[in-house]
């Protein structure tokens, strides 16, 4: 155990450590500050000496930690004073800036690595005692530094010494000349804006000084913002306020936009170089906002005045410049919103004008109609892509305008009854005929036609995809589905689909774009029925007696049938025998099912023989019944009344059938002749006194010569599905379904909400039904009144615009 005398000797020895070690440390520091070579041994020795002083020097009044801090401060003040003398020599502002940056760059490098040697040093603001604990509880922890301001924190980078260095530089040099430096930097930047070449490091050095010359992290950026950033932005604003109007006057709007965009890019790149870009610092954004305001916002009206002519002439370059410049403005300052309105108006105007001009030649051709719509869509889609970079706001404007064109009824209109069974009374509303024309075009592509034979499989797929694209913009999609189902029925019954795989792919595509589920289900059932009928026919024809005589199709009535399909007809004896056999065959296999004959969709092939030759005629059942009326009297002339008795067909259906046999456009010699004084072109031309007879000179004419053999299809769309009658029936069925869909949706909303306002009910109702149709206000009002009358809902006693669900 050491006695009192030994303890006094140890304290005296410890007190001399600083005196012994510091001269060596100070010598190394001097070499570093003078940029002299410091060997590895000296560098390591400096670390060891500082550590030993801090750890073992325990003088009577001050400890080694404080001694090192004070001695280092004195040495740094000496160096900074020398640098101050070199910098503050009377000279111009630019020369001062160059001298300052030279000294600052050197000193800033020292701040990066010199503090590492003093990592174990702790300091206080006023130089009072700050200890590094060496007891067991602190031996494995980082030194605790009492930072200026009295806060303490663990530090492992020597930041106390670095802060000391920066504070001393700030106090002795920077604070005295910062305004001159700032002014010089701004002048240099203005010279660069004018096209001069400058030393960018001079400006960067000033920026770094403002950012780093503070030991308080919370005030570091505030000093920079208050001085450097604000002056930088004000200088830019002043420069462009002077030059921008001159450039606009001299260059014109188009060239000015190029100038403005070029300058904005330059300012952005310049700002990234010269302004602070660290996290939470938005200097670049602040500058760009001010430049956009000066270069763009102040001339927004002049720029927008050129926009309508640019979009009309499809001046892509100028449109892109306008978009790029105005897109930099915030929405509350205008931005691209006026451009969106102008573009939407332009597309509507130009699109409808184009449709009106082309109405004469596209009205009779669904193909040309679809091509015209797709041409409009592709033209403006290309414009949005090339000029506006596919900005979603411009895509939305294009979609709104295109939807308006597609659903416009000024050229192609469809009359819909406002109520079920009121169509014939003239009570109708007008809708776009687009969905019906789209369904007709799909039929041309999917049926065996000249068009489908001319196109390749890939081309058909592209055109079908175009139809689906247009269909997305159609409001009354239920009209498309009803007509598509009608045309599909004809293709499946007559087996005239060009590609069954494409038919099924079309169904999948319709499902993908959200077509009504009940129509998708019906079409699925129709495909299933045709496939089952194929298997059923194979089994039925296993009897050789029926093998080549008849083909049956068993169809589900709920998916296929119409009310008008049930037309009475007296079949020829040759066909009457098949009925009982088919019915017995089917009912033996499927008990409890009822078969109903739909002769209007039946067809067959008969042989027509005369002196000119033998010809196979593809005809409907009604046409067979009419032609067989002459079987026993081939040269007689029959009246309309006689044919009605022979066929049992209703008069309208009989007239349509006679018209189809007496006025076939593609035949030069008709099957039936008549005594009408003029050509029969419609059923109104057929009157009670009109007589018909078989044309005994009927023949197929090719190259001006009659042929003795041949095959003719005289079925036609008109004979298989009576177009006008079915149009009326389809429209009434659509309206009937719409009424039920509205009622169903209203009840569903009320059941979920219990209480709902009128406006909320309308909004949710339209959102729920938009994939099928957009209900009119009158139709919604009528169904609300009907539901109230039937006690499904009621109005609130105090608020008539509030509806309550009745459970």
Number of C-alpha atoms within 10 A of each C-alpha: 4 6 7 8 8 10 11 11 11 10 15 14 14 19 20 15 19 24 12 12 17 19 12 16 22 16 14 20 21 16 12 15 17 11 11 11 10 15 10 9 8 15 15 12 17 22 16 14 20 23 20 18 26 24 19 18 24 20 17 9 6 15 22 27 27 22 20 23 20 14 13 20 16 12 15 19 16 12 16 22 16 11 19 17 10 14 22 14 11 9 11 11 17 17 14 20 24 20 18 23 22 15 15 21 16 13 18 19 10 16 19 13 13 17 20 17 22 24 21 23 29 25 23 19 11 8 12 11 16 18 19 19 14 12 8 8 8 12 11 9 11 15 21 20 25 20 20 16 10 9 9 12 11 12 17 14 16 22 21 23 23 21 20 22 24 19 17 18 25 20 12 15 20 22 12 12 17 18 13 16 26 22 16 22 26 20 17 20 22 16 13 15 17 10 9 10 11 12 11 15 15 22 25 16 22 23 22 17 23 25 20 19 22 19 18 13 11 9 12 15 19 13 16 22 20 11 15 24 24 14 16 23 21 13 16 20 18 11 16 18 15 11 11 19 16 13 17 19 10 11 14 13 20 17 14 21 25 17 16 22 18 11 17 19 12 13 18 17 12 16 19 13 16 24 24 23 14 9 6 8 13 13 22 21 13 13 22 19 15 16 23 22 18 21 25 25 20 14 16 18 10 13 20 18 11 15 20 16 12 17 19 12 9 15 14 17 14 20 24 19 21 27 19 17 23 25 18 17 18 15 11 7 12 14 19 21 17 12 22 17 12 15 22 19 17 17 24 19 13 14 22 19 13 14 20 14 12 15 16 11 10 17 15 11 15 20 19 16 21 20 16 17 21 17 13 19 20 12 12 20 17 14 21 23 15 14 23 21 15 14 12 11 14 25 18 13 20 24 19 16 20 24 18 19 25 22 19 19 16 14 17 19 16 19 18 24 23 21 18 18 16 14 19 10 8 11 14 15 14 15 19 23 21 30 27 23 23 25 24 20 22 23 24 19 26 24 24 16 14 10 14 19 13 10 13 11 13 9 13 19 16 12 19 20 14 17 21 18 14 20 22 16 19 27 23 23 22 22 27 22 23 19 22 22 21 18 20 23 20 18 18 18 17 15 13 15 22 18 14 15 9 17 18 14 12 18 16 13 14 18 15 9 13 14 20 17 11 10 19 18 13 16 20 15 17 23 18 13 18 17 12 14 18 15 10 17 17 12 11 20 16 10 9 9 9 14 13 8 12 14 17 14 16 16 21 14 12 10 18 16 14 14 8 13 17 14 15 16 19 17 19 18 10 8 14 11 11 13 10 10 12 14 14 11 13 17 13 9 9 10 8 8 9 10 14 11 15 17 17 20 19 17 19 16 17 15 10 15 15 14 10 15 16 17 21 15 19 19 24 23 25 30 22 21 24 25 23 19 19 17 11 8 12 15 12 13 16 18 16 19 13 13 22 19 12 18 22 18 20 13 13 11 18 22 20 19 24 25 20 25 20 22 19 17 10 10 15 14 18 20 23 19 19 20 12 14 7 8 11 15 13 12 16 10 13 18 12 8 12 16 19 19 20 22 17 16 14 23 26 22 14 9 6 8 9 15 15 15 13 13 15 14 11 19 23 13 12 13 23 21 20 17 12 10 10 17 16 18 18 18 23 21 18 19 22 16 14 21 19 12 18 20 19 13 17 24 19 14 18 19 17 11 14 15 19 20 16 14 11 11 20 17 10 14 22 18 11 17 17 16 19 22 18 17 19 11 9 10 15 19 11 14 17 21 13 14 15 17 11 10 12 18 23 19 17 14 9 7 9 11 12 17 22 18 21 14 9
